[in-house]
Amino acid sequence: MAKTFAAGIEIPHYKEQTEELPVRELPLPHELIIPLRQHIGAPNRRLVSVGERVKAGQILGQSDAFVSAPVHTGLSGTVREIGMRQTLTGVQEECVVIDVDPVQEPVSWPEESLEELSRETILERIKNAGVVGMGGAAFPTHVKVNPTVPIDTVILNGCECEPFLTCDHRLMLEAGEEILAGARVLSKVLGGARVIFGVEENKADAIEKLSALLEKEKGMEIVPLAVKYPQGAEKQLIYATTGRVVPTGKLPSEVGVVVQNVATAQAVADAVLKQKPLTERIVTLTGPAAAGPGNYRVHVGTPVSHIIAATGGLKEEAAKIVVGGPMTGWAQSDLSAPVVKGSGGILALTAEITLTREEYLPCVRCGKCVEHCPMFLYPNYIGIYSERGRHDLAREWGAANCFECGICAYVCPAKRPMIDFVRASKRAAT
């Protein structure tokens, strides 16, 4: 029987459009808009100037702070502009805008042997490559794999439990060997920790592929998981695969675990074995309004508008364009916003499938949000107090412990914008 966690919810998958479509390349964008901060932590200072020629792989910005991650360009070109631009979350960030050369020179990244590399070298290369969590959190990976307590287990997250998204599924099928190479790196840097691959059962072909690769690997296993949202959330994944419970307010390292997304594992392999910076990722473009749904390899900094146009545009009017998953992603008001390291999907959603929340009702005390909350919180009280501006009381009811999975908003019959309430209370604390 597949393993799982308590609470959560079963929701429609909507993955049929793209789950069997192999990764494809896109035409080069005319420009890259690269935010200097694409991570949790200190912002980067820019290292280039307007008018400067830059080469593929060149660093554009970095910080001396420990919790930070540099950014690079994946394409050569000329810096046209440096200034504030709207990003996917609606926040203005300093960006480097590059006019891309129409013809790109090939770049090679010679591979090295892991056995020859020290732990210090591994950590340095992960940091220098700007690797962050690619499941969406964007926490700097070199910090996460350098904890102050012993780690005995690495969990590679291949759940991809949000509807519509299939980028990680395709990555496991098409780049399983590279993910495995990243798993070896992560195990070594964490002192020989065992490795668990957690994959939902609706990705049976990926489970089969990884199982074959792991047959000769010592200290590695795959754990099939029940299909339920949010199976891929960090604390829920840890419980489902190991039975360990991360205490409220604590990090997974407190129970000897580090969790990384499978795409992050591939990026770690590139960073350590090839010294290749993180400048591209696979993005799922899908949704009922998308003319060319598929999984595409995208350069970080590519405008959302270019990706939609290059795949045939929209076949009908989209009520919303969402970047990320439908439960945790961000609706876009400006399609010039660029894809960043943590962007896994672009969803073109019609009015029929979109849950509009222009108007909502007071809480009806039905308790559905409490019933399904995977963190066992009381979202109803968090929402009520946040709505009234009592953010202190919203935090007392656990707003800070919410990881914004969106279940409470999904099940709410009053159509209350629960995640907006949570985010407001979190902002009020800063």
N, C-alpha and C positions, 0 to 999 in steps of 0.2 A: 504493500500500500504506500502510495506517495506521501511524503511528509508535508506538514504545513504548520500553521500557527493558529491561534485563537482569534475570533472576530473576523474582520475583513468582510469582503463581499464578492460575489460572482457577478461579473458584468460582461456585456457583449465584447467580442474580440475585435471585430472589424479588421482583421489582418489578411483577409483573403485576397485583396487587391495586389499585395506586394510580397507575400511570404515566399512565393516560388520564383520571384524575379531576381536574377543575379545582379550583382553590383555593376553599374555602368559608369563611364566617364562622362563628364559634361564639357561642352565647349568652354574655352577659357573666358572668364569674365573680363570686361574692359577695365574694371577697377576692383581693388580690394579696399575695404574699410575695416581696419584692424584696431579694435579697442585695446588700449594699453593695459587695461585690467580685465582679465577673463577668469578670475579666480577669487576665492575667499582669501582675504588678507590684504597686506599693504599694497598700495598702487605702485606701478612702475614709473620710473622717470624715462623720458624718451631719449634715445641715443642717435636719432637721425634728424635731418633738417630738410626743410622744403627745398626742392630742386635736386636733392641728392639721389644718385643712382644706387639702387639696392639689388642684391643678388638673392636668388632662391636659397632659403635657409638662414639668411642673415638675421641677427637679433635686432629688434626695433626698440625694445624697452626692457628694463630690469630694475630690481630694487635690492638694497642691501639687507632688507628685513628677512628674517628666517621664514616667516609665513608669507610667501609670495611666490610668483612663478613668472619667468620672463616670457615675452612674446616674440615671435619671429614671422617673417614673410615666407610663404611657400612658393612665391613667384617673383621673378625679377621684374624691375620696372623703375619708375621715377616717382619720388615723393611729390605729390601735387599739393597736398594740404595737410596741416596738423591742427586739429581743433576739436571742439565739442560736437558730438553727434548723438542722436537718439539711438539707443541700443534696444535689444529684444525685450527687455523688461520695462521699457519706457523711460529709463534713467539716462541722463546725458553723461557720456564718458568721453575722455580725451581719446581721439582716434588718429591713426596715421592712414591717410588716403593715398593709395599708390595707383598710378596709371600703369597698367600691366603691359609688358612687351608682347606684341602679337606673336612673336616667335620666341620660344623658350629653349635655352640650352639645356641638354640633358645633365642631370646631377646624379652622381653615384655615391653610394654609402657603403664602403667595404665593411664586411662583417668580421667581428672578432670572436674569439672563444671565451665563454663565460668563465671557464676554469682559471684563466689568467688574470681575472679582475678581482681586486680586493673589495671589501664592503664599502670602504670610503670612496673608492672610485665609482662604484655602482650608484651610491647616493649622490655624488657630485654630478654624474651624467644625467640622472633622472631630473635633478634640479635644473641643470643647464639647458635641457631640452624643453623645459616648460611643461612637463607632464602634470596634468590635473585629473581629478575624477571626471570621467567622460559620461557617466550616467546622469549627469545634470548638476551634481553638487559642486563640482569644480574646486574641490579642496586640493591644495598642492600635494602631490603624491610623495615627494621626498620627505615631507613632514610626517605623513601618515605611516610610512614604512620605517620611521626612525623613532619609535616610541621609547618612553622611559621605563617601561615594564616589559618583562619577557612575553613573547608571543609564541604560541605553539600551533596556531592554525591560521591559514590564509583561506578565505572563501572568495572564489571568483563568481561573480554574480552574472549569470546568463538567463535570468528570469524573464526580463523584458515584459513585465506584467501589464503595462499600460496598453489600452486598445490602440489599434492602427500601426504602432511602431514595429518594424521588422529589421532594423539595421543591425542589431546585435545578433539576431537569428542568422542572417546572411553571413555575418562576420564569422560566426562559429562554424558554418558550413564551408566557407571559402578560405578562411585563414586560420584554421584550427591549429596548424603547426606553429604559427607565429604566436598565437595565444599561449600554447604550451611552452614556448620559449620564454615568454613573459612570466609564466607560472614558475619556471625554474629560477629565473632571476629573483622574483619575489620571495621564494622559499630561501634562497641563499642569503639575501640581504637581511632576512628575519631569523637567521640562525638555524636554518634547516627545518622550518615549520612545515607541517603537513599541509597539503592543498586539497580543498574540497571545491568541486564545481557544482554549483546549484543551478539546475535548469528545470523549467516547468515542463510538464508532460506533453503539452501541446506542441513542443518542438522535438518530436521523437527522432527526426532525422539528425538533429544536432546532438542529441544524447547518444545516438548510435555512432556518429562520427567521433565525438570526443572519447567515448568508451573504447573505441578501437585504438586511438592514439595513446590512451592511458594504460593499455595492457602491459607494457614493459616499464612503466614508470613506478618507482617505489615511492610510497608515501603520498600518492595522489589517488583520488577517487571521485566519482560523479554521483550526486544524490538527486534522483528525480523528485520533483516537487509538484504538489497539487496546483491546479490552475485556479488561482484566486488572487484578488487585488487587495492589498499591495504586497504580494509575495516577495518582491524584490527590495522592499524597504529594509534597511540595514539591520535593525533589531529583530524584525520578524524573520528575516533570512537566517540570522544567527540561531534563533530558537529552532527554526524548522530543520536546520542541518546538523546542529550540535546538541540541542536541548538546553543550551546555556541561556540565562536571562541576564540581559544588561540592565543594571539598576537605573532607576529614573535619575536623569541628570548626569549619568556617567557615559563614558566612551566605550566602544567595543574592546579596546585594549585592556580595560579593567577585568575582562573575562578571558584574556589571552588570545583575542581574535583581531585580525585585520581583514576588512572587506574591500575588494576592488572589482570594478566592472570589467567584463571581458575585453571591452575596447581599450580600457586603460592598460590591461595586461599586454595587449599588442603594442601600445605606445611605449610601454616600459621596455619591451624587447627591442624596439627600434632605437630608443634612446641609449640603452646600455650597450647593445651589441653592434650598432651601426653609427652611434652618435648622431642620429637623425632627429631634429627637433619636431615637436608636435605642430604641424601646420595644415593637416587635413583630417577629415573624418568621413564616415559614411552617414548619410542623411536619408531618411525615408520621406519621400514626397508622396502624399496619398490623400484620400478623402473623396467624397462623391463629386466634388466640383473640379478635381484635378484632371486635366486632359492626358497627362503622361505620368501616371503613378509609377513609382519604382524606387529602388535603392541606388543612390548616387554617391560617388566619391566627390567630396566638395572641399575646396580650399577654404580654410578659416579666413573670414573677412569677406566672403562672397555675399553680395546683397541678396536677400530673399527674392526680390523682384527678378533678378537674373535667373535664379534656379527655376522659378515658375515659367518665365518666358522661354527658357532654353528647352523645356520639356513639353512645349505646346500650349502653354497658358492655361486658362480655365475654360472648361466646356459649358459651364453655366455660372450664374452669379454665386459668389461665395458670401455667405452671411458673416463668416469669420475666417480669418487666416490665423492659425495658431502655430507657434513655434514651440516644439516639445511635444509632450503627450497631451491628450484631451483633459486629463485629470489635474495635471500639475504644470502645464505649459502656459504660455503668455499670448493672449490675443494681440494682434499687431494693428497699430494705427498708421504705421509708416513702413511700407515694404522695402524701403532702401536700407533698413536695419540689417546688419550683417550676421551671418552664421558665426558662432563662436565655438570654442572647444567642447562645450557641454551640450550643443544643440543636436538632438537626435532625430528630430522630425519636423516637417512642415505639413500642416493639415489644412486642406481647403474644404471647409465644412459648409453645407447648405443649411437653410433655415429649418428644414425638416428634421435634421439631426442635432441641431444646436439648441441647447437649453438656455433660453433668454432669461435674463434676470434684471430687466429694466425696472420692474416693480416687484416688490416682495411684501410678505405679510409678517405680522408679529409672530414670534415663536408660539406654536400651538401645543407645546409640551408633549409631543407624541413619543419622544424618546428614541426615535429611529437612529439618530446620530450617535447616541450613547451606545445603542445595541451593536453598531457596526464599527465603532472606533477601534482601530488596532492598537492604540496606545492606552485604551481604557480610560479616556478622559470624559469630561462632560462638555462637549462642544456647545450644547444649548446654553449653558450658563456663561461660557466664554463669549458667545455671540451677544447675549443679552447685555452683559456688562460692557463689552466693547462698544456696542451701539450707543450706549448711554454715556460714553466717555469715561467710564470707570475702569480704566486700563489696569489699575492696581488690583482690582478684584478679578479682572479677567486673567491676570497672571497668577493670582492665587488659585484659580481653578485650572491652571496648567497650560496657559497659552504658549509659554516658552518651550514646553515639551512637545507641542504639536509639530510634526514634520510636513504638514500641508499636503497630505495625500489627496484631499478633496472628497473623500467618501461622505462626509457630513453634508456638504453642499449637494452631492449627487442624490442622496436619499431624502433630502428635506422637502416635505410637501408644500411648505410655505415659500419655497424658492429663495431662501435667505442666503446672502453671499458670505458664507461662513469663513472662507479663506481670507476674504477682504477684512473681516473682523479680526481674525487672528493676526494678520500682518500689521494691522493698525496698532494693536496692543504691543506687538513686538517692537515696532518703530518707536512707540511712546516710551519704551524702556531705555532707549539709546540716547 
